[in-house]
Amino acid sequence: MAKLSNHPKRIYKYRAFTHLSLEMLVEDTLYFADPSTFNDPLDAKPRLDTDIDAGALEDVLQRLMVQRVEAELTAAAKTIRYKGPKTVDHITRQCQLAFTRRMEDIRYNATNPDLPVDEPLQFLLGREVEAELLQRYDTGIVSLGERPDCPLMWSHYGDQHNGICIGYGVPEGAALHKVRYGGSPVVQASLVQKMLLGGNRARVRVDEAVLLRKAPDWKYESEWRLIGERGVQDNREPPVGAALSG
């Protein structure tokens, strides 16, 4: 995902005044949250438009599944210090086996006469691709705003005006991404297909659709995001001050 050079010089994080907030300041850390915990239940959960046929969707699903399972098994093998050609071959076989079993289930379920769709196989493949796409973006987000004096932000995130607003200096080249408000919350399967085939522009568009797009009603937040591994991480953009609610 491309970094933006025209980001603000300072961004802000509204928080409740708790021991966790103080610990975050003292230890100079940031918490990369799971998007499923956000106020907006649709945040980072785009819908998939199945604009390609079942055969193409099957190929997309296979690529997504193989990449995910391979990464999971490789990480597990590294943890227990397994390596070498036999381990690689085992991982390859397990990836293909996982996909084969998934397709068997999908094809069986597609024969269900109660499915209220004209193309049940395409429909079920689309749902599976959508689920795999969301797993691909199993990431954490730090949400920050442009203003330290937004009443709604103080109310929603600053413990009803009883919390703190922490200001962070933003150095040049920071890995900061601007949220886009509006537009369709839909990702075309054809775009995912292009991404998996190595299309860099397609990858950027899918990244932005999943991680950086919100409904227009949230525009008052003027949000910027840091994206990384979930949980507490060291802060790479040092805090420069804090403002307390009056």
N, C-alpha and C positions, 0 to 999 in steps of 0.2 A: 504494500500500500504506500502510495507516494506521501512524502512529508510536505508540509506547506511552509514556505518561507515567509509568508505575510501574516504570521500569527501575531497575536497581541504580545506586548512586552511583559504583561503580568496577567495571570489567571487565578481564579479563586475557587476554594472548596468550602462549602457550608457544612458544618457538623454540629452535633450536640456537644456540649461541654462535659466530657466524661473522662475517666481515667484512661480510656483507650485513645481518645483524641490527644491527651497530653503525652501518652507513651509514643504515639506516632510522631509528634513534634520533637520529643527528646531524642528518639532513636533515628529520626530522619527517614521514615518509611512511608510508603503509600499502600493502600489496600485496593487491589484489583478485584472488583466484585463480579460475581456471576450475574450475567444480564437477566436471569430468571428472577432475581430479587428486586429488579427495578420497579418503579411505580407504574410505568407503562408496560402492561402485559404483552404488548406486541413488539416491544423493543428487541431487535436482533432476532426476530422470528418472521422472516419474509415468507410469503406463499410462493409455490412453484407453479408456473404456467407451463403445462405439458404441450409445448408447441412443436414437438417432434414425435415421430411414430414410436411404437412399442419397441422395435428393434434398436433404434438409437437410444431410447431410454434404458434399455437393458445394458447397452455398452457403457452408458454414463454411470449406472448403478455399479457395474462391475469395477470400473476404474475407481470410483469413490470408496467402495468397500475394500478393495485390495490395498489401496493406499492407507486406509485407516487400520485394517487388521495387521498389515505389515509393520506399521509404526508401533502398534501395541505389542506385537510379539518381539520385535527387535528390542524395544525398551525392556521387556521382561527378560530376554536372553542376556542383555547387557548387565542387568541387575544381578543375575546369577552367574555371570562371567562365562556364558556359553558363546562360542564363536567357531568359525571355520565353515568349510563347504557343507557339511552335513546339517549344520544349524540353518544355513541359508536355504538349502533344499527343503528342509522341514517347514520353514516359514512360508516358502512359496507354495508348497502343497496345502498347507493349512488355509492360506488366503483363498486359493481356488476352491477348496472344500467348503469354506464358509459361504462363498458366493453361490456355489452349486446348490447347497441346502436352502439358501434364501430363495433362489429361483424356483425350486421345487414347491416351496410353500406358496409362493406368489401364483404360480400356474394352477395349483390346486384351488386356491381361494378364488381365482378368476372364473372358475366353473360354477360358482355359487349363483343360482338363478335369481336370488333375491337382491343382488347388487343393482341399485337403481341408476345404472349408467349404460351407455351404448357400447363403450369400449372398456370392458372391465379390466383387461390385462394392462392397457395403457394407464388407466386410472390407478390401479394398485402399484404399478411401477413408479408412477409419479409420486405417490405418497411415500414410497420407500426412498426415492431419490431425495425428496424434501427432507426426510428424517436424517439421511446420511449427510446432506449438506449442512444441516444444523450441527451435527456432531463434529463436522470438520472445523467449525468455528467454536470449538470448546475453549473459549478464551476468557480472560478477565478484562474489565474496563474500569478506569478511573475517570469519573465525570467531573468536569470543571467548567466554570462559567466566566464570562467576560466582565461581569459587574459584581462589586462587593455590596451594592446598595439596592438590590432587587427585593421588594417586599414579599413577593410570592416565593422566592428562593429561601428567604429567611423563614417563612412560614412552613414550607414543605420540607426543608432539609436542615434548617438551623434551630430545631427544637422550639418551634413557635416563637421565634425572636429571642430565645434565651440561650442560644448557642454561640458559636464563634465562626468567623469567616477567615480562612487562612489564605494569604496571598503567596503565590509562587512566581518567582522570576523565571522567564523563559529564554534560555540562550539560543543563539542562532543554530539552526539545524536540528532543533528538538523534534523528537518523534511524536508530534502533536497533530491530531486530525480533527477537522471541523465537521460538526454534524450538519446534515442537510435536512431542511424541513419541507415536507410536501413531496409530491411525486407519488408514483405507484409503489405499494409495498409488495410488488410481485417481481420475481426473478424468472426470466425465461429459461427453460431447460436447454434451449439451443445455446444460450450464453454460457451456461455451465459446461456444456459440451466443448465449446471453443476454449474455455479456460483449461479444461483437462487435457486438451490437445496442444497446450503450450502457448495459447494466446495471451500475451501480457495485458493488452488493453481489456480483454474480457475478464481477466483475473481482477484487475483494478475495479471494474464495474461491479462485479459480484461482491468483492470485498466491501465496497461502499454501500451497496444495497443491503447487505446483511448487518454491517456494523455501524454505519454512519448515516442512517436515514430514519427520521421520525415524523410523526404526524404534525401538521401545521400548528395544532393547539399547544405544542410544547415550545414554540419559537421563542417565548419570553426567556427561556433558559440560556440562549446564546451559547450552546454547549460546545466544548472541545473535549477530545478524548485521548487518553493514553491507553494503549492496548498491549497486553502482555499476559504472562502466566498468572492464573488465578491465585489469590492469597496475598500475603504481605510481602512486598518487595522493597529493596533499597530505593530511595528517592534519587533520581538522576537530575531533577530540576530543583535545586535547593530552595526551601521556603524563605521568603524575605520579610514576612511580617504577618500579623494577625489583627483582625478588627473585631471587637466584641459588640454584640447587639446592645442597644440602649434599652 
